[in-house]
Amino acid sequence: MLWTIFGVLLILWLLGFIGFHVLGAYIHLLLLIALVVLVIQLITGKRAL
């Protein structure tokens, strides 16, 4: 589920980077949060079922 959220946020970030400059800051913030969660997930090594 984490990878799905990460993928969706990455796609939204790319769309915002290309055309929606107004929403770009929010999308960058969501991407940053997703990256932090991903790094924490990888460091702790716990796998979601």
ZATI-793359 format. One line per field, with one value per atom (N, C-alpha, C, O): y, x, z; residue in one letter; atom name. Coordinates in steps of 0.001 Angstrom, whole numbers. Example, Ala and Ser with C-alpha at 12.3 -4.5 7.8 and 13.67 -1.06 7.14 Angstrom:
% residues 2
y = (-5690 / -4500 / -3300 / -3319 / -2250 / -1060 / 30 / 1138);
x = (13190 / 12300 / 13200 / 14236 / 12850 / 13670 / 12900 / 13409);
z = (7800 / 7800 / 7800 / 8465 / 7080 / 7140 / 7870 / 8039);
r = (A / A / A / A / S / S / S / S);
a = (N / CA / C / O / N / CA / C / O);
//
This chain:
% residues 49
y = (-1193 / 0 / 1255 / 2256 / 1195 / 2335 / 2636 / 3797 / 1586 / 1784 / 2374 / 3166 / 2001 / 2562 / 4051 / 4847 / 4424 / 5834 / 6601 / 7702 / 6016 / 6658 / 6868 / 7931 / 5850 / 5965 / 7030 / 7807 / 7070 / 8071 / 9480 / 10388 / 9652 / 10971 / 11377 / 12555 / 10419 / 10718 / 11176 / 12130 / 10504 / 10899 / 12282 / 13117 / 12529 / 13848 / 14929 / 16045 / 14598 / 15562 / 15909 / 17074 / 14883 / 15135 / 15971 / 16869 / 15683 / 16483 / 17930 / 18862 / 18104 / 19450 / 20185 / 21399 / 19450 / 20059 / 20533 / 21531 / 19815 / 20153 / 21290 / 22247 / 21190 / 22137 / 22924 / 24048 / 22387 / 23040 / 23705 / 23146 / 24886 / 25551 / 26027 / 26203 / 26235 / 26681 / 25579 / 25853 / 24338 / 23213 / 22598 / 21652 / 23119 / 22536 / 22451 / 21452 / 23476 / 23477 / 22383 / 21721 / 22192 / 21153 / 19763 / 18878 / 19577 / 18282 / 17995 / 16857 / 19010 / 18817 / 18460 / 17626 / 19076 / 18758 / 17316 / 16603 / 16881 / 15498 / 14512 / 13448 / 14854 / 13987 / 13888 / 12809 / 14994 / 14984 / 14106 / 13350 / 14204 / 13358 / 11889 / 11043 / 11583 / 10199 / 9667 / 8509 / 10491 / 10056 / 9794 / 8832 / 10640 / 10442 / 9135 / 8368 / 8881 / 7634 / 6440 / 5419 / 6550 / 5462 / 5167 / 4002 / 6194 / 5998 / 5367 / 4458 / 5834 / 5246 / 3779 / 2936 / 3473 / 2095 / 1210 / 79 / 1726 / 944 / 766 / -290 / 1778 / 1698 / 723 / -69 / 777 / -111 / -1549 / -2478 / -1741 / -3078 / -3832 / -5026 / -3176 / -3838 / -3885 / -2905 / -5041 / -5191 / -5218 / -5908 / -4461 / -4475 / -5701 / -6108 / -6285 / -7483 / -7123 / -8009);
x = (828 / 0 / 871 / 527 / 1986 / 2901 / 3442 / 3571 / 3754 / 4273 / 3204 / 3521 / 1953 / 862 / 712 / 582 / 731 / 638 / 1828 / 1672 / 3008 / 4205 / 4087 / 4441 / 3590 / 3433 / 2425 / 2665 / 1293 / 271 / 805 / 598 / 1483 / 2035 / 3116 / 3242 / 3890 / 4919 / 4287 / 4762 / 3219 / 2522 / 1899 / 1994 / 1257 / 670 / 1739 / 1516 / 2896 / 3989 / 4463 / 4702 / 4595 / 5024 / 4000 / 4371 / 2714 / 1676 / 1710 / 1566 / 1897 / 1988 / 3229 / 3204 / 4306 / 5558 / 5428 / 6035 / 4631 / 4480 / 3479 / 3767 / 2293 / 1253 / 584 / 143 / 493 / -289 / 630 / 893 / 1109 / 2071 / 1424 / 2118 / 129 / -556 / -548 / -341 / -773 / -808 / 572 / 713 / 1568 / 2907 / 3468 / 4094 / 3256 / 3798 / 3150 / 3830 / 1851 / 1168 / 1626 / 1815 / 1800 / 2228 / 3658 / 3982 / 4510 / 5876 / 5873 / 6665 / 5000 / 4901 / 4442 / 4997 / 3441 / 2973 / 4055 / 4197 / 4813 / 5905 / 6977 / 7522 / 7281 / 8271 / 7817 / 8613 / 6547 / 5999 / 6083 / 6460 / 5730 / 5783 / 7218 / 7437 / 8186 / 9581 / 10059 / 10787 / 9655 / 10031 / 9452 / 10145 / 8178 / 7538 / 8226 / 8431 / 8583 / 9260 / 10614 / 10959 / 11382 / 12693 / 12552 / 13308 / 11599 / 11375 / 10991 / 11459 / 10131 / 9706 / 10901 / 11013 / 11779 / 12940 / 13951 / 14573 / 14118 / 15069 / 14599 / 15389 / 13314 / 12822 / 12719 / 12799 / 12543 / 12507 / 11223 / 11149 / 10218 / 8939 / 8163 / 8120 / 7544 / 6762 / 5285 / 4843 / 4537 / 3076 / 2506 / 2986 / 1489 / 884 / -209 / -821);
z = (0 / 0 / 0 / -628 / 699 / 733 / -664 / -1050 / -1415 / -2769 / -3680 / -4567 / -3476 / -4273 / -4004 / -4934 / -2730 / -2367 / -2938 / -3466 / -2830 / -3360 / -4874 / -5386 / -5585 / -7032 / -7424 / -8348 / -6723 / -7018 / -6757 / -7562 / -5641 / -5335 / -6327 / -6661 / -6795 / -7790 / -9098 / -9715 / -9526 / -10752 / -10589 / -11489 / -9437 / -9195 / -9160 / -9627 / -8607 / -8553 / -9956 / -10273 / -10794 / -12171 / -12929 / -13685 / -12734 / -13378 / -12892 / -13683 / -11612 / -11059 / -11527 / -11731 / -11695 / -12152 / -13590 / -13976 / -14386 / -15804 / -16007 / -16726 / -15373 / -15754 / -14651 / -14892 / -13462 / -12422 / -11399 / -10334 / -11726 / -10850 / -9547 / -8546 / -9547 / -8341 / -7285 / -6103 / -7706 / -6785 / -6565 / -5790 / -7228 / -7162 / -5753 / -5398 / -4949 / -3585 / -2738 / -1955 / -2890 / -2125 / -2554 / -1719 / -3849 / -4357 / -3908 / -3567 / -3904 / -3420 / -1939 / -1499 / -1178 / 242 / 444 / 1281 / -309 / -210 / -638 / -35 / -1666 / -2106 / -1036 / -799 / -395 / 669 / 1832 / 2388 / 2200 / 3270 / 2869 / 3679 / 1609 / 1133 / 1164 / 1521 / 798 / 822 / 2249 / 2493 / 3186 / 4585 / 5110 / 5779 / 4806 / 5242 / 4594 / 5250 / 3320 / 2622 / 3246 / 3444 / 3556 / 4172 / 5548 / 5890 / 6340 / 7664 / 7529 / 8295 / 6544 / 6298 / 5926 / 6400 / 5088 / 4662 / 5799 / 5910 / 6637 / 7734 / 8800 / 9314 / 9135 / 10174 / 9694 / 10498 / 8400 / 7836 / 8080 / 7789 / 8602 / 8835 / 7531 / 6787 / 7255 / 6031 / 6357 / 7275 / 5592 / 5762 / 5074 / 4015 / 5673 / 5066 / 4101 / 3503);
r = (M / M / M / M / L / L / L / L / W / W / W / W / T / T / T / T / I / I / I / I / F / F / F / F / G / G / G / G / V / V / V / V / L / L / L / L / L / L / L / L / I / I / I / I / L / L / L / L / W / W / W / W / L / L / L / L / L / L / L / L / G / G / G / G / F / F / F / F / I / I / I / I / G / G / G / G / F / F / F / F / H / H / H / H / V / V / V / V / L / L / L / L / G / G / G / G / A / A / A / A / Y / Y / Y / Y / I / I / I / I / H / H / H / H / L / L / L / L / L / L / L / L / L / L / L / L / L / L / L / L / I / I / I / I / A / A / A / A / L / L / L / L / V / V / V / V / V / V / V / V / L / L / L / L / V / V / V / V / I / I / I / I / Q / Q / Q / Q / L / L / L / L / I / I / I / I / T / T / T / T / G / G / G / G / K / K / K / K / R / R / R / R / A / A / A / A / L / L / L / L);
a = (N / CA / C / O / N / CA / C / O / N / CA / C / O / N / CA / C / O / N / CA / C / O / N / CA / C / O / N / CA / C / O / N / CA / C / O / N / CA / C / O / N / CA / C / O / N / CA / C / O / N / CA / C / O / N / CA / C / O / N / CA / C / O / N / CA / C / O / N / CA / C / O / N / CA / C / O / N / CA / C / O / N / CA / C / O / N / CA / C / O / N / CA / C / O / N / CA / C / O / N / CA / C / O / N / CA / C / O / N / CA / C / O / N / CA / C / O / N / CA / C / O / N / CA / C / O / N / CA / C / O / N / CA / C / O / N / CA / C / O / N / CA / C / O / N / CA / C / O / N / CA / C / O / N / CA / C / O / N / CA / C / O / N / CA / C / O / N / CA / C / O / N / CA / C / O / N / CA / C / O / N / CA / C / O / N / CA / C / O / N / CA / C / O / N / CA / C / O / N / CA / C / O / N / CA / C / O / N / CA / C / O / N / CA / C / O / N / CA / C / O);
//
